[in-house]
């Protein structure tokens, strides 16, 4: 591996070096405590998403009041953490974690699955909607509009961490990431696609703009399932396409070769189909729209 990295140095003269960007995974290091950018990305996504959700429910016909939105933040956060971690364990490294179950709770070591997080958040919404007697599908619509913030911050954090990079490329914006340690010094790999930034733009910025337009400029919020359908459809397509230039995890290389698709692509296919169904059938559900009682909506 080291020889391959060294041999690629000559071809990498025009690429951007990760080291030259002055980035570091740790935002604050007090010796006894380290605050990582990845943790801040999760926190920022939740806080900004909550702020935006409160803005959305002030629009006429909201399916929940302020008190519901505040409760939802707790359930969604729990779903992100538990679903994201368990999804990573089940989808990406089941054998490794079952051999060492104690490592499942070591969240600080990294390893979260977006697809697992979606399942976790969905379970949280279903539970809260059942308890509060809310329209679970419309609540999903509103939550979906808030998720791109977290995706954007999370993918930027992946780039800062120098992880989940793309395949080799000669494009002028290619980046060389530290991929090995030799004699205590980081050795830069070949020029690669900064696929983390591609995902930040597609899953964060583009998806956020699509949902913003649909919510504020169309009648999508009065058609249950249309917004969450658009979310999982656009996300699924974006993730499926980016995976073509994204380097598979080392332990999934054989899986990708055998199935001709990467794990992220297989997990995105059901999202694409489900999202398409929800979008195409949303108008049939428009008559079931019922806002929360006026006094609760006003109190929000």
Secondary structure by P-SEA (a helix, b strand, c coil): caaaaaaaccccccccccccccccccccccccbbbbaaaaaaaaaaaaaaaaaaaaaacccccccaaaaaaaaaaaaaaaaaaaaaaaaacccaaaaaaccccccccccbbbbaaaaaaaaaaaaaaaaaaaccaaaaaaaaaaaaaaaaaaaaaaaaaaaccccccccccccbbbccccccccbbbbcccccaaaaaaaaaccaaaaaaaaaaacccccccccaaaaaaaaaaaaaaaaaaaaaccccccaaaaaaaacccaaaaaaaaaaaaaaaaaaaccccccccccccaaaaaac
